[in-house]
Amino acid sequence: MKLTRFILSCVIVAAAVFAAVNIFSDNSVLVSVAKIKNETYSPSIYLSGTVSDMDLSSLQNIEDIEVVAPSNEMNVTVLVGESSISKIKLGQKAVITTNAFKEKEYNAVVDKIADSAKKVSLGAGKIVAVEVRLKITDADENLKSGFSAKAKIFTDEPTQVTVLPYSAVLEDDKGEYVYLCQQGRAVRRNVKTGRELENGYEVISGVGAGDVVITSPALISKSGADIYVSGEEL
């Protein structure tokens, strides 16, 4: 019985070596792939800042915020740059986090938008911004006046989008393209992408959900090249 097992093991090892030799002897390229998927996308604006008693000189960008939380209610006052204010509407939902409790999320709604814009200091210069108040709807004893915070305002209803991994997209004089994995070969496909999302580009045209795309396309020398798939994420 032991001899039989030994012979069987040798046969398996020999078969594996033979397969590996065949794979690489025909100049196949080892690549990683991923299946393109549809994902839920919630359009939003990210805001962050530090409490500074209305001294805005420490703000880091045009959409930084300052937390103003009176003892009788918890609000976050947000300074939104004039280029983004058209996206903000009363009643929009938001999520608030603080540096003190990074894992805790508080729900909020936009409940006030200032009637006029104002110039505020930003480093050595000034920017035009509109003050927007977010009312926190589930404040607890952990939330303190003066905390630094980050806000995410959802500016539209969630939608389904097809997402293409950032690493899969190349570009040349003919435009954007990817390599699809099709029957052991890398096949070029021209694509058009849209918004930059959290996990990749929004797909406008060229590929769809279910297509298997090569996420290490720099290894491919030409369309039609033989490939060997590793790290398949299907």
C-alpha positions as CSV (number, residue, x, y, z in Angstrom):
1,M,0.0,0.0,0.0
2,K,2.8,2.4,0.9
3,L,4.5,1.6,-2.4
4,T,1.3,2.4,-4.3
5,R,1.0,5.7,-2.5
6,F,4.6,6.5,-3.3
7,I,4.2,5.7,-7.0
8,L,0.9,7.8,-7.1
9,S,2.7,10.7,-5.5
10,C,5.5,10.6,-8.0
11,V,3.0,10.5,-10.9
12,I,1.2,13.6,-9.5
13,V,4.4,15.5,-9.0
14,A,5.6,14.5,-12.5
15,A,2.3,15.7,-14.0
16,A,2.5,19.0,-12.2
17,V,6.1,19.6,-13.4
18,F,5.1,18.6,-16.9
19,A,2.2,21.0,-16.9
20,A,4.4,23.9,-15.6
21,V,7.0,23.2,-18.2
22,N,4.4,23.3,-20.9
23,I,2.9,26.5,-19.6
24,F,6.1,28.4,-19.6
25,S,7.8,26.8,-22.6
26,D,5.3,28.4,-24.9
27,N,6.0,31.9,-23.6
28,S,2.8,32.2,-21.7
29,V,2.6,35.2,-19.4
30,L,1.6,34.8,-15.7
31,V,-1.2,37.4,-15.0
32,S,-3.7,38.3,-12.3
33,V,-7.4,38.8,-13.2
34,A,-10.6,40.0,-11.8
35,K,-14.3,39.7,-12.8
36,I,-15.9,43.1,-13.5
37,K,-18.9,43.7,-11.2
38,N,-21.8,46.0,-10.7
39,E,-21.6,48.0,-7.5
40,T,-23.8,50.5,-5.6
41,Y,-22.5,54.0,-5.9
42,S,-23.7,56.8,-3.6
43,P,-22.7,60.2,-5.0
44,S,-21.3,62.2,-2.1
45,I,-19.0,65.0,-1.0
46,Y,-16.3,64.4,1.6
47,L,-15.5,67.2,4.1
48,S,-12.9,67.3,7.0
49,G,-11.3,69.8,9.3
50,T,-10.4,70.8,12.8
51,V,-12.2,72.8,15.5
52,S,-10.5,76.2,15.7
53,D,-13.0,78.6,17.2
54,M,-14.0,79.9,13.8
55,D,-10.4,80.7,12.9
56,L,-10.3,79.1,9.5
57,S,-6.6,79.6,8.8
58,S,-5.9,75.9,9.6
59,L,-8.3,74.6,7.0
60,Q,-6.6,72.2,4.5
61,N,-8.8,72.6,1.5
62,I,-11.8,74.4,0.0
63,E,-14.2,72.0,1.6
64,D,-12.8,71.7,5.1
65,I,-15.1,71.9,8.0
66,E,-15.3,73.0,11.6
67,V,-17.3,71.3,14.3
68,V,-19.6,73.6,16.3
69,A,-21.6,71.6,18.9
70,P,-23.5,73.6,21.4
71,S,-24.4,71.8,24.6
72,N,-28.2,71.7,23.9
73,E,-27.8,70.2,20.3
74,M,-25.1,68.7,18.2
75,N,-24.5,70.3,14.8
76,V,-21.6,70.4,12.4
77,T,-21.1,73.6,10.5
78,V,-19.6,72.9,7.1
79,L,-18.0,75.4,4.8
80,V,-18.6,74.3,1.2
81,G,-16.7,75.8,-1.7
82,E,-18.8,77.7,-4.2
83,S,-18.0,75.2,-7.0
84,S,-19.7,72.4,-4.9
85,I,-22.6,74.2,-3.2
86,S,-25.0,73.5,-6.1
87,K,-24.9,69.8,-5.1
88,I,-26.1,70.6,-1.5
89,K,-29.8,70.5,-0.7
90,L,-31.9,70.7,2.5
91,G,-32.7,67.3,3.9
92,Q,-29.8,65.4,2.3
93,K,-28.4,62.7,4.5
94,A,-24.9,62.7,5.9
95,V,-22.5,60.6,8.0
96,I,-20.3,62.2,10.7
97,T,-17.2,60.7,12.2
98,T,-14.7,62.1,14.8
99,N,-11.0,61.7,15.3
100,A,-11.8,60.7,18.9
101,F,-14.0,57.8,17.9
102,K,-13.0,56.9,14.4
103,E,-15.1,53.7,14.2
104,K,-18.3,55.4,15.3
105,E,-20.6,56.9,12.7
106,Y,-23.3,59.5,13.5
107,N,-26.2,60.2,11.2
108,A,-27.0,63.7,10.2
109,V,-29.1,65.8,7.8
110,V,-28.6,69.1,6.1
111,D,-30.9,71.4,7.9
112,K,-29.6,74.9,7.0
113,I,-27.8,76.5,4.1
114,A,-26.7,80.1,4.5
115,D,-28.4,82.7,2.3
116,S,-25.0,84.2,1.2
117,A,-21.4,83.2,0.6
118,K,-18.5,84.7,2.3
119,K,-14.7,84.9,1.9
120,V,-12.7,82.9,4.4
121,S,-9.0,82.7,5.1
122,L,-7.2,79.7,3.6
123,G,-3.5,79.8,4.3
124,A,-2.1,82.9,2.7
125,G,-5.2,83.5,0.6
126,K,-9.0,83.5,0.7
127,I,-11.7,81.4,-0.8
128,V,-15.4,81.9,-1.3
129,A,-17.6,79.4,0.6
130,V,-21.1,78.9,1.9
131,E,-21.9,77.8,5.4
132,V,-24.0,74.7,5.7
133,R,-25.3,73.2,9.0
134,L,-25.6,69.4,9.5
135,K,-27.9,68.4,12.4
136,I,-26.8,65.1,14.1
137,T,-29.8,62.9,14.7
138,D,-28.3,60.3,16.9
139,A,-25.8,62.1,19.1
140,D,-24.7,60.3,22.3
141,E,-22.6,61.0,25.4
142,N,-19.4,60.3,23.5
143,L,-19.9,63.2,21.1
144,K,-18.3,66.3,22.7
145,S,-18.4,70.0,21.7
146,G,-15.1,70.9,20.0
147,F,-14.2,67.5,18.5
148,S,-12.5,67.4,15.2
149,A,-14.7,65.6,12.7
150,K,-15.2,64.4,9.1
151,A,-18.5,64.6,7.2
152,K,-19.8,62.7,4.1
153,I,-22.9,64.3,2.5
154,F,-24.8,62.1,0.1
155,T,-25.7,64.4,-2.8
156,D,-27.9,62.0,-4.8
157,E,-29.7,58.6,-4.6
158,P,-27.6,55.5,-4.8
159,T,-27.3,54.0,-8.3
160,Q,-25.9,50.8,-9.8
161,V,-22.7,51.3,-11.8
162,T,-20.2,48.9,-13.5
163,V,-16.8,49.3,-11.9
164,L,-13.5,48.6,-13.7
165,P,-10.4,48.1,-11.4
166,Y,-7.9,51.0,-11.7
167,S,-5.0,48.7,-12.3
168,A,-6.7,47.2,-15.4
169,V,-6.8,50.4,-17.5
170,L,-4.1,51.4,-19.9
171,E,-4.1,54.3,-22.4
172,D,-2.3,55.0,-25.7
173,D,-2.8,57.2,-28.7
174,K,-6.0,55.2,-29.5
175,G,-7.5,55.9,-26.1
176,E,-8.3,53.8,-23.0
177,Y,-8.2,50.0,-23.2
178,V,-8.0,46.9,-21.2
179,Y,-7.0,43.3,-21.8
180,L,-9.7,40.7,-21.3
181,C,-8.9,37.1,-20.4
182,Q,-10.5,34.9,-23.1
183,Q,-9.7,31.2,-23.5
184,G,-6.2,31.5,-22.3
185,R,-5.4,34.6,-24.3
186,A,-5.2,38.4,-23.6
187,V,-7.6,40.2,-25.9
188,R,-7.5,44.0,-26.2
189,R,-10.8,45.8,-25.7
190,N,-11.1,49.6,-26.1
191,V,-13.1,51.2,-23.3
192,K,-14.5,54.5,-22.1
193,T,-14.5,55.3,-18.4
194,G,-16.3,57.9,-16.4
195,R,-16.1,58.9,-12.7
196,E,-13.3,57.8,-10.5
197,L,-15.0,55.8,-7.7
198,E,-13.7,54.2,-4.5
199,N,-12.8,50.9,-6.1
200,G,-12.1,51.8,-9.7
201,Y,-13.4,53.7,-12.8
202,E,-17.1,53.8,-13.8
203,V,-17.6,52.0,-17.1
204,I,-19.2,53.9,-19.8
205,S,-18.7,51.5,-22.7
206,G,-16.5,48.6,-23.9
207,V,-16.9,46.0,-21.2
208,G,-19.6,44.8,-18.8
209,A,-20.3,43.0,-15.6
210,G,-19.1,39.4,-15.9
211,D,-16.1,40.1,-18.2
212,V,-12.8,38.9,-16.8
213,V,-10.2,41.6,-17.0
214,I,-6.4,41.3,-16.6
215,T,-5.3,43.5,-13.6
216,S,-1.6,43.3,-14.5
217,P,-1.8,44.5,-18.1
218,A,1.7,45.9,-18.3
219,L,2.9,42.4,-18.7
220,I,1.1,41.9,-21.9
221,S,3.1,42.7,-25.1
222,K,0.2,42.4,-27.6
223,S,-3.4,41.4,-28.1
224,G,-3.7,37.7,-28.5
225,A,-0.7,36.8,-26.2
226,D,-1.0,33.5,-24.4
227,I,-1.5,33.9,-20.6
228,Y,-1.5,31.8,-17.5
229,V,-3.9,33.0,-14.8
230,S,-2.9,33.4,-11.2
231,G,-4.7,34.9,-8.3
232,E,-8.0,34.7,-10.0
233,E,-10.7,36.8,-8.2
234,L,-13.9,35.4,-9.6
